[in-house]
């Protein structure tokens, strides 16, 4: 597709910035896509992260200006940035998006100066860092994300002890676990308090009592996104590192984290699908049968069109969600936060389905070469699966989308403490 694929969305500066990111991906990421899948020592990964995070400024982009960042917080700005990064590698896009946007979300929501000055200050340095947001649990997976539970299913407990919180709990699968500079931890002061008990507490690395398991061996994003188990054993941190002490505010911040994560996932999926489309258009333009290029035959042209149409629909979906999220009347923390989670969830589901379909169709068009590692499509197919699965998977995304249209009753029973 020639021209501006993002239409009238964003400012002129946004469109210039997206082009800069795209150019960087073209020059630095696409030539080493295969190496990233085997880069256990992070030779290529760290160089790319440093380039995007620091040289392009993404790491500081969304930090408020009064705390030393660029103050560019905007869902519309963030969406295509995530798409362009994921077009190169979804794992690197995930790491950078969590660090630049997802990790600071609760602190931004609460306008917590202490967190920015005492925990998040490495973001303002000249080195690319990694952040981690922690909530998935062993006994119930993403169950704590369910709006129905209203925070009562959270089992990582933060007990008050003077001017500190003492945290105990066990989590699985957080991105960046074991390598992050800090851990934005979703926990509760008391599960019986429901939303009023939800707390998001920032824990710096090397805090005593914070330990990690070995990295998970995964199907995709093998080294670009690190996942481990994480334990909190009497982890003590100052109360001022809780995002907000106002009852219910951290629950609203958690809803913003969920919706922002699902929105970003939609953009990642679109970037992966776009990459596969570009690969297959190029490949079928250099293969022939019956005297014509493969892509010039009607059947194959229709298959390519199906891919392109769905990608365009997914892009329009997530950009419309972004535009609504940036509307001051629709901001999270307002009465419409449920609707915003619903919209972001719908975008994640739809774009995830597209991102699964596109590489599969690409393989049909490319034959055995689509299945071969050297053509890259199989890597994108492996990488995309976890994006569909995280944040509650396709089922919870659809349930939360439905909740935007009508009220659903809460859980009648919550699991006992483990």
C-alpha positions in Angstrom: 0.0 0.0 0.0 1.5 3.3 -1.0 1.0 6.6 0.8 0.0 7.1 4.5 -1.6 3.9 5.8 -2.7 5.7 9.0 -4.9 8.2 7.2 -5.8 11.3 9.2 -5.0 9.7 12.5 -2.4 11.4 14.7 -0.6 14.8 14.3 1.9 15.6 11.6 4.6 15.0 14.2 3.1 11.6 14.9 3.3 10.7 11.3 6.9 11.8 11.0 7.8 9.8 14.1 6.1 6.6 12.8 8.1 7.0 9.6 11.3 7.3 11.6 10.5 4.1 13.5 9.6 2.3 10.3 12.8 3.4 8.7 14.8 2.1 11.7 13.0 -1.2 11.6 13.7 -1.5 7.8 17.4 -0.8 8.3 18.2 -2.4 11.7 15.6 -5.1 12.5 14.4 -6.7 9.3 17.9 -7.8 8.2 18.4 -9.7 11.5 14.9 -11.2 12.0 16.3 -14.7 11.9 19.2 -14.0 14.3 16.8 -12.5 16.9 15.1 -15.9 17.2 18.5 -17.4 18.3 20.0 -14.4 20.1 20.4 -16.0 23.6 23.2 -13.7 24.5 21.3 -10.6 23.3 23.9 -9.4 20.9 21.4 -8.1 18.4 18.5 -7.6 20.8 20.3 -5.1 23.1 21.6 -3.1 20.2 18.1 -2.8 18.7 16.5 -1.9 22.0 19.1 0.8 22.6 18.5 2.2 19.2 14.7 2.4 19.5 14.5 3.2 23.2 17.2 5.8 23.5 18.3 7.0 20.0 14.7 7.3 18.9 13.5 8.4 22.3 10.7 6.0 22.9 11.7 5.1 26.4 11.1 8.7 27.6 8.3 9.6 25.2 5.3 9.0 27.5 6.8 10.1 30.9 5.2 13.4 31.9 7.4 16.4 31.1 7.4 17.6 34.8 9.2 14.4 35.7 11.8 14.7 32.9 10.1 12.9 30.1 8.8 14.1 26.7 5.1 14.1 27.8 3.8 12.6 24.6 1.2 10.3 26.2 -1.4 9.5 23.6 -3.0 6.2 22.5 -3.0 7.4 18.9 0.8 8.1 19.1 1.4 4.8 20.8 -0.6 2.5 18.5 1.3 2.8 15.2 4.5 3.0 17.1 3.8 -0.5 18.5 2.7 -1.7 15.0 5.9 -0.5 13.3 8.1 -2.1 16.0 6.1 -5.4 15.8 6.5 -5.4 12.1 10.2 -6.0 12.8 9.9 -8.3 15.9 6.9 -8.7 18.2 9.0 -9.6 21.2 11.1 -6.5 21.0 8.0 -4.4 20.5 6.5 -6.0 23.6 9.5 -5.2 25.7 9.7 -1.6 24.6 6.0 -1.0 24.9 5.9 -2.3 28.4 8.9 -0.2 29.4 7.7 3.0 27.7 4.0 2.8 28.3 2.6 0.0 30.3 5.0 0.0 33.2 4.5 3.7 34.2 0.8 3.6 33.6 -0.3 3.4 37.3 2.2 6.0 38.4 1.0 8.3 35.6 -2.6 7.6 36.6 -1.9 8.5 40.2 0.5 11.3 39.4 2.9 9.8 42.0 6.0 11.9 42.2 7.8 9.6 44.6 7.6 6.7 42.2 9.0 8.7 39.3 11.9 10.1 41.3 12.8 7.0 43.3 11.9 4.0 41.2 11.4 5.0 37.5 14.4 7.4 37.3 16.4 4.8 35.2 14.0 5.5 32.3 15.5 9.0 32.0 19.0 7.7 31.6 21.0 6.9 28.4 20.6 3.2 28.6 17.7 1.1 27.5 16.0 -0.7 30.4 13.3 -3.2 30.8 10.1 -2.9 33.0 7.8 -5.6 34.3 4.1 -5.5 35.2 3.2 -8.4 37.4 -0.3 -10.0 37.9 -0.8 -13.5 36.3 -0.9 -16.2 39.1 -0.3 -20.0 39.2 -3.6 -21.1 40.5 -5.9 -19.0 38.3 -3.9 -17.6 35.5 -5.4 -14.4 34.3 -8.5 -14.8 36.5 -7.5 -11.7 38.5 -8.0 -9.6 35.4 -11.7 -10.6 35.3 -13.9 -7.5 36.0 -16.4 -9.8 37.6 -14.0 -10.6 40.5 -13.6 -6.9 41.4 -10.2 -7.5 42.8 -11.3 -10.3 45.2 -9.4 -13.0 43.3 -6.0 -11.4 43.9 -3.9 -13.5 46.2 -0.6 -11.5 46.5 -1.0 -9.7 49.8 0.5 -6.4 50.8 0.3 -5.9 54.6 0.9 -2.6 56.2 3.8 -2.4 58.6 4.5 1.2 59.8 5.5 3.2 56.8 6.0 0.1 54.6 4.2 -2.6 52.8 5.3 -6.2 53.2 4.4 -8.2 50.1 4.0 -12.0 49.8 2.9 -13.8 46.6 3.8 -15.9 43.6 3.3 -15.0 39.9 4.0 -16.6 36.6 4.7 -15.3 33.0 5.3 -11.6 33.5 7.3 -10.1 30.5 10.7 -8.9 31.6 10.8 -10.9 34.7 14.3 -11.4 36.1 15.8 -8.7 33.9 13.6 -5.7 34.6 14.7 -2.6 36.6 11.4 -2.5 38.5 8.2 -4.6 39.0 4.8 -2.9 39.0 3.0 -5.4 41.1 -0.7 -5.9 41.2 -1.6 -7.0 44.7 -4.2 -6.4 47.5 -4.2 -5.2 51.0 -7.2 -7.4 51.7 -9.2 -9.5 49.1 -12.4 -9.0 51.1 -12.2 -5.2 50.3 -12.6 -5.9 46.6 -11.7 -2.9 44.4 -10.8 -0.8 47.4 -8.1 -3.3 48.4 -6.4 -3.4 45.0 -2.9 -2.0 45.2 -0.3 -1.4 42.5 3.1 -1.3 44.2 6.4 -0.5 42.4 9.3 -2.8 43.5 12.8 -2.1 42.3 15.1 -4.9 41.2 17.3 -6.4 43.9 14.8 -5.7 46.6 15.3 -8.4 49.3 12.8 -11.3 49.1 12.3 -10.9 45.3 13.4 -14.1 43.5 12.9 -15.6 40.0 12.8 -18.9 38.3 14.6 -19.8 35.0 13.3 -18.3 31.7 10.5 -20.2 30.1 11.2 -22.2 27.0 8.7 -20.9 24.5 7.3 -21.5 21.0 7.8 -17.9 20.0 9.5 -14.7 21.2 12.2 -17.0 22.4 14.7 -14.4 23.6 13.2 -11.1 22.7 10.7 -11.3 25.6 11.8 -13.0 28.8 9.3 -14.7 31.1 9.9 -16.4 34.5 8.1 -17.3 37.7 8.5 -14.6 40.4 8.2 -14.9 44.2 7.6 -12.2 46.8 8.8 -13.4 50.2 8.3 -10.6 52.7 9.3 -8.0 50.2 9.4 -4.7 52.0 8.9 -1.4 50.2 7.8 2.2 51.3 4.1 2.9 51.2 4.9 5.9 48.9 5.7 3.4 46.1 2.1 2.3 46.0 0.5 4.1 43.0 -2.3 5.6 45.0 -3.5 5.4 48.6 -7.0 6.5 47.6 -9.3 3.4 47.8 -10.4 2.2 44.4 -7.9 4.3 42.4 -5.4 1.5 41.8 -8.3 -0.7 40.6 -9.1 2.0 38.0 -5.4 2.1 37.1 -5.4 -1.7 36.7 -8.4 -1.4 34.3 -6.3 1.1 32.3 -3.4 -1.3 32.3 -5.6 -4.1 31.0 -7.2 -1.9 28.3 -3.8 -0.4 27.3 -2.3 -3.9 27.1 -5.1 -5.2 24.9 -4.9 -2.2 22.7 -1.2 -2.6 22.3 -1.7 -6.2 21.5 -4.0 -5.3 18.6 -1.3 -3.0 17.2 1.4 -5.8 17.6 -0.9 -8.2 15.8 -1.4 -5.7 13.0 2.3 -5.2 12.6 3.0 -8.9 12.4 0.2 -9.4 9.8 1.6 -6.4 7.8 5.0 -8.0 7.7 3.7 -11.3 6.4 1.7 -9.5 3.8 4.8 -7.7 2.5 6.7 -11.0 2.5 4.1 -12.8 0.5 3.5 -10.0 -2.0 7.3 -9.9 -2.7 7.5 -13.7 -2.9 4.6 -14.2 -5.3 5.9 -11.3 -7.4 9.0 -13.3 -8.1 7.5 -16.8 -8.8 5.6 -17.7 -12.0 3.3 -20.3 -13.4 1.2 -20.4 -16.6 3.2 -17.4 -18.0 2.3 -15.0 -15.2 3.5 -14.0 -11.7 1.8 -16.0 -9.0 0.2 -12.9 -7.5 -1.3 -11.9 -10.9 -3.6 -15.0 -11.1 -7.1 -14.4 -9.9 -7.1 -17.0 -7.1 -3.9 -15.8 -5.5 -4.9 -12.1 -6.0 -8.1 -12.8 -4.1 -6.2 -14.5 -1.2 -3.8 -11.5 -1.0 -6.8 -9.2 -1.0 -8.4 -11.1 1.9 -5.2 -10.6 3.9 -5.0 -6.9 3.0 -8.6 -6.1 3.7 -8.5 -7.7 7.1 -5.3 -5.9 8.0 -6.8 -2.6 7.0 -9.9 -3.4 9.1 -7.8 -4.3 12.1 -5.7 -1.1 11.8 -8.8 1.0 11.6 -10.3 -0.8 14.6 -7.4 -0.1 16.9 -6.9 3.4 15.7 -10.6 4.2 16.4 -10.2 2.8 19.9 -7.2 5.0 20.4 -9.0 8.1 19.3 -11.8 7.4 21.7 -9.4 6.7 24.5 -7.6 10.1 23.9 -11.0 11.9 24.1 -11.0 13.7 27.5 -14.6 12.6 28.1 -13.7 9.0 27.7 -10.6 8.9 30.0 -10.0 5.9 32.3 -11.1 6.6 35.9 -14.4 8.0 34.5 -17.7 6.2 34.5 -16.9 4.9 31.0 -13.8 2.9 31.8 -15.7 -0.4 31.3 -16.5 0.7 27.8 -12.9 1.5 27.1 -11.8 -2.0 28.3 -14.5 -3.4 26.0 -13.3 -1.5 23.0 -9.7 -2.4 23.5 -10.6 -6.0 24.1 -12.6 -6.2 20.8 -9.6 -4.8 18.9 -7.2 -7.3 20.5 -9.6 -10.2 19.6 -10.1 -9.1 16.0 -6.5 -8.2 15.2 -5.4 -11.4 16.8 -7.6 -13.4 14.6 -6.3 -11.5 11.6 -2.7 -12.1 12.6 -3.3 -15.8 12.9 -5.0 -16.0 9.5 -2.5 -13.9 7.5 0.7 -16.1 8.0 -1.4 -19.2 7.5 -2.7 -17.9 4.1 0.8 -16.7 3.4 2.1 -20.2 3.8 -0.5 -21.5 1.4 0.6 -18.9 -1.2 4.3 -19.7 -0.7 4.0 -23.4 -0.4 6.9 -25.2 1.4 9.0 -22.0 1.4 6.4 -20.3 3.6 7.1 -23.1 6.1 10.9 -22.7 5.8 12.7 -20.6 8.4 14.6 -18.6 5.8 11.4 -16.9 4.7 10.5 -15.6 8.1 6.7 -16.3 8.0 6.9 -19.3 10.4 8.6 -17.0 13.0 5.8 -14.5 12.8 3.3 -17.3 13.2 5.1 -18.6 16.3 5.4 -15.2 17.8 1.8 -14.2 17.4 0.3 -17.1 19.4 1.3 -15.7 22.8 -0.2 -12.3 22.0 -3.6 -14.1 21.5 -3.2 -16.0 24.8 -2.0 -13.3 27.1 -4.3 -10.9 29.0 -7.0 -13.5 29.3 -6.9 -14.9 25.8 -9.6 -14.6 23.2 -12.4 -15.7 25.5 -12.0 -13.1 28.2 -11.5 -10.4 25.5 -14.9 -11.3 24.0 -16.6 -11.5 27.5 -15.2 -8.0 28.3 -16.3 -6.7 24.9 -19.8 -7.9 25.6 -19.7 -6.2 29.0 -19.5 -2.9 27.1 -23.0 -3.5 25.7 -24.9 -4.7 28.8 -24.3 -5.2 32.5 -23.2 -8.7 33.7 -23.6 -10.0 37.3 -20.4 -10.4 39.4 -19.0 -13.8 40.5 -21.1 -15.5 43.1 -18.1 -17.3 44.6 -14.4 -16.4 44.7 -11.7 -19.1 45.2 -10.3 -19.4 48.8 -6.9 -18.2 49.7 -4.2 -20.6 48.5 
